[in-house]
């Protein structure tokens, strides 16, 4: 892919994004945000996630 094709692709993507209604863009952003895994899990893996919920469960008892 040469630079002209890349610029064309980026421009088309940007125009497509801008032409969407504002509420549709917000809805799309919210869906992406909701689909993400929690930060602890993304950054450090499963173990800190398990410890965190284990300690939370112990505090509730």
Backbone as XML, in Angstrom:
<?xml version="1.0"?>
<chain id="A" units="angstrom">
  <residue number="1" name="UNK">
    <atom name="N" x="0.857" y="-1.176" z="0.000"/>
    <atom name="CA" x="0.000" y="0.000" z="0.000"/>
    <atom name="C" x="0.904" y="1.240" z="0.000"/>
  </residue>
  <residue number="2" name="UNK">
    <atom name="N" x="0.799" y="2.017" z="-1.044"/>
    <atom name="CA" x="1.631" y="3.216" z="-1.086"/>
    <atom name="C" x="0.962" y="4.351" z="-0.299"/>
  </residue>
  <residue number="3" name="UNK">
    <atom name="N" x="1.635" y="5.451" z="-0.213"/>
    <atom name="CA" x="1.155" y="6.544" z="0.639"/>
    <atom name="C" x="-0.155" y="7.155" z="0.118"/>
  </residue>
  <residue number="4" name="UNK">
    <atom name="N" x="-0.340" y="7.232" z="-1.194"/>
    <atom name="CA" x="-1.580" y="7.798" z="-1.730"/>
    <atom name="C" x="-2.793" y="6.950" z="-1.355"/>
  </residue>
  <residue number="5" name="UNK">
    <atom name="N" x="-2.636" y="5.632" z="-1.439"/>
    <atom name="CA" x="-3.736" y="4.747" z="-1.062"/>
    <atom name="C" x="-4.050" y="4.870" z="0.427"/>
  </residue>
  <residue number="6" name="UNK">
    <atom name="N" x="-3.014" y="5.002" z="1.231"/>
    <atom name="CA" x="-3.202" y="5.144" z="2.672"/>
    <atom name="C" x="-3.943" y="6.436" z="3.008"/>
  </residue>
  <residue number="7" name="UNK">
    <atom name="N" x="-3.538" y="7.520" z="2.396"/>
    <atom name="CA" x="-4.203" y="8.812" z="2.628"/>
    <atom name="C" x="-5.658" y="8.733" z="2.173"/>
  </residue>
  <residue number="8" name="UNK">
    <atom name="N" x="-5.909" y="8.086" z="1.051"/>
    <atom name="CA" x="-7.272" y="7.920" z="0.550"/>
    <atom name="C" x="-8.115" y="7.119" z="1.531"/>
  </residue>
  <residue number="9" name="UNK">
    <atom name="N" x="-7.551" y="6.029" z="2.059"/>
    <atom name="CA" x="-8.259" y="5.200" z="3.040"/>
    <atom name="C" x="-8.584" y="5.985" z="4.303"/>
  </residue>
  <residue number="10" name="UNK">
    <atom name="N" x="-7.612" y="6.708" z="4.831"/>
    <atom name="CA" x="-7.818" y="7.501" z="6.052"/>
    <atom name="C" x="-8.871" y="8.575" z="5.807"/>
  </residue>
  <residue number="11" name="UNK">
    <atom name="N" x="-8.823" y="9.230" z="4.670"/>
    <atom name="CA" x="-9.801" y="10.269" z="4.341"/>
    <atom name="C" x="-11.206" y="9.686" z="4.244"/>
  </residue>
  <residue number="12" name="UNK">
    <atom name="N" x="-11.352" y="8.541" z="3.575"/>
    <atom name="CA" x="-12.671" y="7.913" z="3.462"/>
    <atom name="C" x="-13.209" y="7.504" z="4.828"/>
  </residue>
  <residue number="13" name="UNK">
    <atom name="N" x="-12.351" y="6.964" z="5.669"/>
    <atom name="CA" x="-12.770" y="6.556" z="7.010"/>
    <atom name="C" x="-13.219" y="7.768" z="7.820"/>
  </residue>
  <residue number="14" name="UNK">
    <atom name="N" x="-12.473" y="8.845" z="7.743"/>
    <atom name="CA" x="-12.798" y="10.057" z="8.483"/>
    <atom name="C" x="-14.121" y="10.650" z="7.997"/>
  </residue>
  <residue number="15" name="UNK">
    <atom name="N" x="-14.322" y="10.728" z="6.704"/>
    <atom name="CA" x="-15.549" y="11.290" z="6.144"/>
    <atom name="C" x="-16.753" y="10.433" z="6.538"/>
  </residue>
  <residue number="16" name="UNK">
    <atom name="N" x="-16.574" y="9.122" z="6.485"/>
    <atom name="CA" x="-17.652" y="8.210" z="6.875"/>
    <atom name="C" x="-18.031" y="8.429" z="8.345"/>
  </residue>
  <residue number="17" name="UNK">
    <atom name="N" x="-17.037" y="8.640" z="9.194"/>
    <atom name="CA" x="-17.277" y="8.884" z="10.611"/>
    <atom name="C" x="-18.001" y="10.214" z="10.827"/>
  </residue>
  <residue number="18" name="UNK">
    <atom name="N" x="-17.556" y="11.263" z="10.142"/>
    <atom name="CA" x="-18.135" y="12.597" z="10.317"/>
    <atom name="C" x="-19.572" y="12.649" z="9.789"/>
  </residue>
  <residue number="19" name="UNK">
    <atom name="N" x="-19.879" y="11.883" z="8.763"/>
    <atom name="CA" x="-21.221" y="11.911" z="8.189"/>
    <atom name="C" x="-22.261" y="11.197" z="9.046"/>
  </residue>
  <residue number="20" name="UNK">
    <atom name="N" x="-21.817" y="10.412" z="10.023"/>
    <atom name="CA" x="-22.765" y="9.749" z="10.921"/>
    <atom name="C" x="-23.411" y="10.780" z="11.835"/>
  </residue>
  <residue number="21" name="UNK">
    <atom name="N" x="-24.665" y="10.562" z="12.217"/>
    <atom name="CA" x="-25.290" y="11.464" z="13.188"/>
    <atom name="C" x="-24.557" y="11.402" z="14.536"/>
  </residue>
  <residue number="22" name="UNK">
    <atom name="N" x="-24.593" y="12.508" z="15.250"/>
    <atom name="CA" x="-23.838" y="12.607" z="16.495"/>
    <atom name="C" x="-24.288" y="11.572" z="17.526"/>
  </residue>
  <residue number="23" name="UNK">
    <atom name="N" x="-25.593" y="11.345" z="17.642"/>
    <atom name="CA" x="-26.067" y="10.380" z="18.629"/>
    <atom name="C" x="-25.641" y="8.952" z="18.273"/>
  </residue>
  <residue number="24" name="UNK">
    <atom name="N" x="-25.533" y="8.662" z="16.985"/>
    <atom name="CA" x="-25.062" y="7.339" z="16.563"/>
    <atom name="C" x="-23.586" y="7.149" z="16.922"/>
  </residue>
  <residue number="25" name="UNK">
    <atom name="N" x="-22.786" y="8.207" z="16.767"/>
    <atom name="CA" x="-21.374" y="8.135" z="17.150"/>
    <atom name="C" x="-21.239" y="7.898" z="18.649"/>
  </residue>
  <residue number="26" name="UNK">
    <atom name="N" x="-22.048" y="8.609" z="19.447"/>
    <atom name="CA" x="-22.002" y="8.439" z="20.900"/>
    <atom name="C" x="-22.399" y="7.023" z="21.289"/>
  </residue>
  <residue number="27" name="UNK">
    <atom name="N" x="-23.437" y="6.489" z="20.629"/>
    <atom name="CA" x="-23.895" y="5.139" z="20.928"/>
    <atom name="C" x="-22.795" y="4.124" z="20.602"/>
  </residue>
  <residue number="28" name="UNK">
    <atom name="N" x="-22.127" y="4.323" z="19.479"/>
    <atom name="CA" x="-21.062" y="3.417" z="19.069"/>
    <atom name="C" x="-19.906" y="3.450" z="20.080"/>
  </residue>
  <residue number="29" name="UNK">
    <atom name="N" x="-19.534" y="4.654" z="20.537"/>
    <atom name="CA" x="-18.473" y="4.789" z="21.530"/>
    <atom name="C" x="-18.845" y="4.082" z="22.832"/>
  </residue>
  <residue number="30" name="UNK">
    <atom name="N" x="-20.110" y="4.226" z="23.260"/>
    <atom name="CA" x="-20.560" y="3.603" z="24.499"/>
    <atom name="C" x="-20.531" y="2.076" z="24.387"/>
  </residue>
  <residue number="31" name="UNK">
    <atom name="N" x="-20.921" y="1.547" z="23.234"/>
    <atom name="CA" x="-20.887" y="0.096" z="23.028"/>
    <atom name="C" x="-19.452" y="-0.410" z="23.109"/>
  </residue>
  <residue number="32" name="UNK">
    <atom name="N" x="-18.523" y="0.300" z="22.478"/>
    <atom name="CA" x="-17.119" y="-0.094" z="22.536"/>
    <atom name="C" x="-16.600" y="-0.051" z="23.967"/>
  </residue>
  <residue number="33" name="UNK">
    <atom name="N" x="-16.987" y="0.979" z="24.710"/>
    <atom name="CA" x="-16.546" y="1.121" z="26.092"/>
    <atom name="C" x="-17.105" y="0.001" z="26.963"/>
  </residue>
  <residue number="34" name="UNK">
    <atom name="N" x="-18.356" y="-0.381" z="26.748"/>
    <atom name="CA" x="-18.986" y="-1.436" z="27.538"/>
    <atom name="C" x="-18.391" y="-2.804" z="27.237"/>
  </residue>
  <residue number="35" name="UNK">
    <atom name="N" x="-17.910" y="-3.009" z="26.029"/>
    <atom name="CA" x="-17.353" y="-4.303" z="25.636"/>
    <atom name="C" x="-15.943" y="-4.544" z="26.164"/>
  </residue>
  <residue number="36" name="UNK">
    <atom name="N" x="-15.259" y="-3.501" z="26.616"/>
    <atom name="CA" x="-13.897" y="-3.652" z="27.106"/>
    <atom name="C" x="-13.870" y="-4.431" z="28.416"/>
  </residue>
  <residue number="37" name="UNK">
    <atom name="N" x="-12.806" y="-5.183" z="28.601"/>
    <atom name="CA" x="-12.592" y="-5.876" z="29.866"/>
    <atom name="C" x="-12.165" y="-4.852" z="30.919"/>
  </residue>
  <residue number="38" name="UNK">
    <atom name="N" x="-12.362" y="-5.155" z="32.201"/>
    <atom name="CA" x="-11.910" y="-4.220" z="33.242"/>
    <atom name="C" x="-10.408" y="-3.946" z="33.138"/>
  </residue>
  <residue number="39" name="UNK">
    <atom name="N" x="-9.993" y="-2.779" z="33.601"/>
    <atom name="CA" x="-8.609" y="-2.334" z="33.445"/>
    <atom name="C" x="-7.623" y="-3.290" z="34.106"/>
  </residue>
  <residue number="40" name="UNK">
    <atom name="N" x="-7.935" y="-3.774" z="35.303"/>
    <atom name="CA" x="-7.023" y="-4.707" z="35.965"/>
    <atom name="C" x="-6.774" y="-5.934" z="35.104"/>
  </residue>
  <residue number="41" name="UNK">
    <atom name="N" x="-7.802" y="-6.458" z="34.526"/>
    <atom name="CA" x="-7.691" y="-7.658" z="33.697"/>
    <atom name="C" x="-6.887" y="-7.370" z="32.425"/>
  </residue>
  <residue number="42" name="UNK">
    <atom name="N" x="-7.150" y="-6.238" z="31.785"/>
    <atom name="CA" x="-6.427" y="-5.897" z="30.551"/>
    <atom name="C" x="-4.955" y="-5.672" z="30.809"/>
  </residue>
  <residue number="43" name="UNK">
    <atom name="N" x="-4.615" y="-5.003" z="31.907"/>
    <atom name="CA" x="-3.232" y="-4.631" z="32.148"/>
    <atom name="C" x="-2.390" y="-5.765" z="32.719"/>
  </residue>
  <residue number="44" name="UNK">
    <atom name="N" x="-2.950" y="-6.530" z="33.654"/>
    <atom name="CA" x="-2.124" y="-7.480" z="34.388"/>
    <atom name="C" x="-2.551" y="-8.933" z="34.252"/>
  </residue>
  <residue number="45" name="UNK">
    <atom name="N" x="-3.640" y="-9.218" z="33.601"/>
    <atom name="CA" x="-4.068" y="-10.593" z="33.430"/>
    <atom name="C" x="-5.111" y="-11.017" z="34.451"/>
  </residue>
  <residue number="46" name="UNK">
    <atom name="N" x="-5.250" y="-12.292" z="34.614"/>
    <atom name="CA" x="-6.339" y="-12.862" z="35.407"/>
    <atom name="C" x="-6.066" y="-12.811" z="36.907"/>
  </residue>
  <residue number="47" name="UNK">
    <atom name="N" x="-4.843" y="-13.022" z="37.345"/>
    <atom name="CA" x="-4.562" y="-13.142" z="38.780"/>
    <atom name="C" x="-4.969" y="-11.934" z="39.606"/>
  </residue>
  <residue number="48" name="UNK">
    <atom name="N" x="-4.566" y="-10.709" z="39.268"/>
    <atom name="CA" x="-5.008" y="-9.568" z="40.079"/>
    <atom name="C" x="-6.525" y="-9.439" z="40.093"/>
  </residue>
  <residue number="49" name="UNK">
    <atom name="N" x="-7.139" y="-9.784" z="39.008"/>
    <atom name="CA" x="-8.599" y="-9.731" z="38.908"/>
    <atom name="C" x="-9.227" y="-10.698" z="39.912"/>
  </residue>
  <residue number="50" name="UNK">
    <atom name="N" x="-8.686" y="-11.910" z="40.011"/>
    <atom name="CA" x="-9.197" y="-12.912" z="40.950"/>
    <atom name="C" x="-8.966" y="-12.459" z="42.385"/>
  </residue>
  <residue number="51" name="UNK">
    <atom name="N" x="-7.773" y="-11.956" z="42.690"/>
    <atom name="CA" x="-7.488" y="-11.482" z="44.046"/>
    <atom name="C" x="-8.409" y="-10.337" z="44.441"/>
  </residue>
  <residue number="52" name="UNK">
    <atom name="N" x="-8.629" y="-9.415" z="43.534"/>
    <atom name="CA" x="-9.484" y="-8.260" z="43.812"/>
    <atom name="C" x="-10.893" y="-8.710" z="44.183"/>
  </residue>
  <residue number="53" name="UNK">
    <atom name="N" x="-11.461" y="-9.581" z="43.401"/>
    <atom name="CA" x="-12.820" y="-10.033" z="43.689"/>
    <atom name="C" x="-12.862" y="-10.963" z="44.898"/>
  </residue>
  <residue number="54" name="UNK">
    <atom name="N" x="-11.790" y="-11.682" z="45.159"/>
    <atom name="CA" x="-11.718" y="-12.501" z="46.369"/>
    <atom name="C" x="-11.728" y="-11.645" z="47.617"/>
  </residue>
  <residue number="55" name="UNK">
    <atom name="N" x="-10.950" y="-10.563" z="47.618"/>
    <atom name="CA" x="-10.924" y="-9.663" z="48.768"/>
    <atom name="C" x="-12.253" y="-8.932" z="48.927"/>
  </residue>
  <residue number="56" name="UNK">
    <atom name="N" x="-12.851" y="-8.551" z="47.832"/>
    <atom name="CA" x="-14.169" y="-7.882" z="47.913"/>
    <atom name="C" x="-15.212" y="-8.814" z="48.506"/>
  </residue>
  <residue number="57" name="UNK">
    <atom name="N" x="-15.172" y="-10.051" z="48.108"/>
    <atom name="CA" x="-16.138" y="-11.027" z="48.615"/>
    <atom name="C" x="-15.925" y="-11.243" z="50.118"/>
  </residue>
  <residue number="58" name="UNK">
    <atom name="N" x="-14.652" y="-11.294" z="50.542"/>
    <atom name="CA" x="-14.328" y="-11.500" z="51.955"/>
    <atom name="C" x="-14.803" y="-10.307" z="52.797"/>
  </residue>
  <residue number="59" name="UNK">
    <atom name="N" x="-14.661" y="-9.080" z="52.262"/>
    <atom name="CA" x="-15.094" y="-7.889" z="53.002"/>
    <atom name="C" x="-16.606" y="-7.843" z="53.182"/>
  </residue>
  <residue number="60" name="UNK">
    <atom name="N" x="-17.349" y="-8.377" z="52.241"/>
    <atom name="CA" x="-18.803" y="-8.352" z="52.322"/>
    <atom name="C" x="-19.330" y="-9.311" z="53.388"/>
  </residue>
  <residue number="61" name="UNK">
    <atom name="N" x="-18.580" y="-10.360" z="53.691"/>
    <atom name="CA" x="-19.034" y="-11.354" z="54.664"/>
    <atom name="C" x="-18.919" y="-10.902" z="56.078"/>
  </residue>
</chain>
